[in-house]
Amino acid sequence: VKIAIFVSNEDHCLADLLFRYKNGEINCKIPLVIGNHRNAQRLVEFYGIPFYEIPVDKHDKSIGEERALKMLVENKIDLVILARYMQILSADFIKNVDKPIINIHHSFLPAFVGAKPYHQAYARGVKIIGATSHYVSPDLDSGPIIEQDTVRVTHNDTIADLVRKGKDIERVVLSRAVRWHLERRILVYGNKTVVFD
């Protein structure tokens, strides 16, 4: 299975996936990583994988999406991973990729959809935070859920503490989802999944 990884400024999920890839924990090929910033370029190239920067124009995302789609087709990509790729993909892009796309969302969905979920959780005074890996659908953070996990937090935790604790969960949840997909252990029906042992 050939996978492409999309990344933005946060590279902790990417770093975890690349480490697991190098150690044979996830069985796939990674012909490219696409980022909308250069932050992860040195990390990706350390693993001998080509990195491509495709900036996102806030006013017209179609140019970058067309370029990314062309690269996915040229490299015969079977699976796309959004490793904290903090961009909303257009419905046209999702449709044209026509391959599974797995996202990691830094919240225990369906709570705190969209941007800054740790800030939202802090403002609500929640006692647990979590991360959710799901297949991407045209509706924001609403695709079939593959894996979730949580960690307890207290009133003593700051937003920075929530972010730090959340990053640890995000790494594990995304890597599990990717591994299970690669092992063909996931059955999708409607907007639900069954993950086989």
C-alpha positions in Angstrom: 0.0 0.0 0.0 1.3 3.4 -1.0 0.5 6.2 1.4 0.9 10.0 1.2 1.1 12.0 4.4 -0.2 15.6 4.5 1.2 17.8 7.3 1.0 21.5 8.5 3.0 23.2 11.2 2.5 20.5 13.9 4.8 17.5 13.1 4.4 15.2 16.1 2.0 12.8 14.4 4.1 12.8 11.3 7.3 12.1 13.3 5.6 9.1 15.0 4.3 7.6 11.8 7.8 8.0 10.1 9.4 6.3 13.1 6.9 3.4 13.1 7.4 3.1 9.3 11.2 3.0 9.6 10.9 0.3 12.3 8.4 -1.8 10.3 5.5 -1.3 12.6 3.4 -0.1 9.7 3.7 -2.0 6.5 3.5 0.4 3.6 5.5 2.6 1.2 5.6 6.3 1.7 6.6 7.9 -1.7 5.9 11.5 -0.6 4.9 13.8 2.2 3.1 17.1 1.3 3.2 20.1 3.6 1.6 23.5 3.3 4.7 24.8 5.2 8.3 23.7 5.1 8.6 23.0 8.9 8.7 19.2 8.4 11.0 19.1 5.4 14.2 18.2 7.3 12.4 15.5 9.3 10.9 13.9 6.2 14.2 14.0 4.3 16.0 12.5 7.2 13.9 9.3 6.5 14.8 9.5 2.8 11.3 10.5 1.7 10.7 13.3 -0.8 8.9 16.4 0.7 6.8 18.7 -1.3 5.6 22.1 -0.2 2.2 23.1 -1.5 1.1 26.4 0.0 -2.6 26.9 0.6 -4.1 30.1 -0.8 -6.9 31.0 1.6 -8.9 32.6 -1.2 -8.5 29.8 -3.8 -7.5 26.3 -2.4 -8.2 24.7 -5.8 -4.7 25.5 -7.2 -3.0 23.7 -4.4 -5.5 20.8 -4.3 -5.1 20.3 -8.1 -1.3 20.1 -7.7 -1.6 17.7 -4.7 -4.1 15.5 -6.6 -1.8 15.3 -9.6 1.0 14.1 -7.3 -1.3 11.5 -5.7 -2.2 10.1 -9.1 1.4 10.1 -10.4 2.5 8.2 -7.3 -0.4 5.7 -7.4 -1.3 6.6 -3.8 -3.7 4.1 -2.1 -4.3 6.0 1.2 -3.9 9.6 2.3 -3.1 10.4 5.9 -3.8 13.9 7.4 -1.2 14.0 10.2 -2.5 17.3 11.7 -3.0 18.8 8.3 -4.9 21.8 9.5 -6.7 22.5 6.2 -10.3 21.7 5.3 -10.3 19.7 2.1 -12.9 20.6 -0.5 -15.6 18.1 -1.4 -14.3 18.0 -4.9 -10.8 17.1 -3.7 -12.1 14.3 -1.5 -14.2 13.0 -4.4 -11.4 13.2 -6.9 -8.9 11.5 -4.6 -11.3 8.5 -4.7 -9.1 6.7 -2.1 -9.5 6.5 1.7 -8.3 9.6 3.7 -7.6 9.2 7.4 -7.6 12.2 9.6 -6.5 12.8 13.3 -8.7 15.3 15.1 -7.4 16.6 18.4 -10.7 16.1 20.2 -12.9 13.2 21.4 -15.5 13.6 18.6 -18.3 14.6 18.4 -17.2 17.1 21.1 -15.3 20.2 20.0 -15.4 20.0 16.2 -13.2 22.4 14.2 -10.4 24.6 15.3 -8.8 25.0 18.8 -10.6 22.0 20.5 -8.2 22.1 23.5 -9.1 25.8 24.1 -12.8 24.8 23.8 -12.2 21.9 26.3 -10.4 24.2 28.7 -13.2 26.8 28.6 -15.7 24.1 29.4 -13.7 22.7 32.2 -13.9 19.1 31.0 -12.3 16.3 33.0 -11.1 14.2 30.0 -9.7 15.2 26.7 -9.1 12.9 23.7 -8.2 12.4 20.1 -10.2 10.8 17.3 -9.0 9.2 14.1 -11.6 9.0 11.4 -12.1 8.6 7.6 -12.6 12.0 5.9 -16.0 12.9 4.5 -17.2 16.2 3.0 -18.7 17.1 6.3 -16.1 18.6 8.7 -14.9 16.0 11.3 -17.9 13.8 10.7 -16.6 10.8 8.9 -16.6 7.2 10.2 -14.6 7.0 13.4 -11.8 4.4 13.5 -10.2 4.9 16.9 -10.4 7.2 19.9 -8.7 7.5 23.3 -8.8 9.8 26.2 -6.7 11.1 29.2 -7.9 12.7 32.4 -7.2 16.4 33.1 -7.9 18.5 36.1 -8.6 22.1 37.0 -4.8 22.5 37.6 -4.1 21.9 33.9 -3.4 24.9 31.7 -4.2 25.0 28.0 -0.6 24.2 27.3 -0.9 21.1 29.5 -4.0 20.0 27.6 -2.1 20.4 24.3 0.9 18.5 25.6 -1.2 15.6 26.9 -3.3 15.6 23.8 -0.4 15.3 21.4 0.6 12.1 23.1 -2.9 10.7 22.5 -3.0 11.9 18.9 0.1 10.0 18.0 -1.1 6.7 19.3 -4.7 7.1 18.0 -3.5 7.9 14.5 -0.9 5.2 14.3 -3.4 2.6 15.4 -5.9 3.7 12.8 -3.3 3.6 10.0 -2.0 0.2 11.1 -5.6 -1.2 11.3 -6.4 0.1 7.8 -3.2 -1.3 6.4 -4.0 -4.6 8.0 -7.5 -4.5 6.4 -9.1 -4.8 9.8 -11.7 -2.1 9.3 -15.1 -2.5 7.9 -17.0 0.7 7.1 -20.8 0.7 6.9 -22.7 3.9 6.7 -21.1 6.3 9.0 -19.7 3.6 11.4 -16.8 1.2 11.5 -16.2 -2.2 12.8 -12.5 -2.9 13.7 -11.7 -6.6 13.9 -9.2 -8.0 16.4 
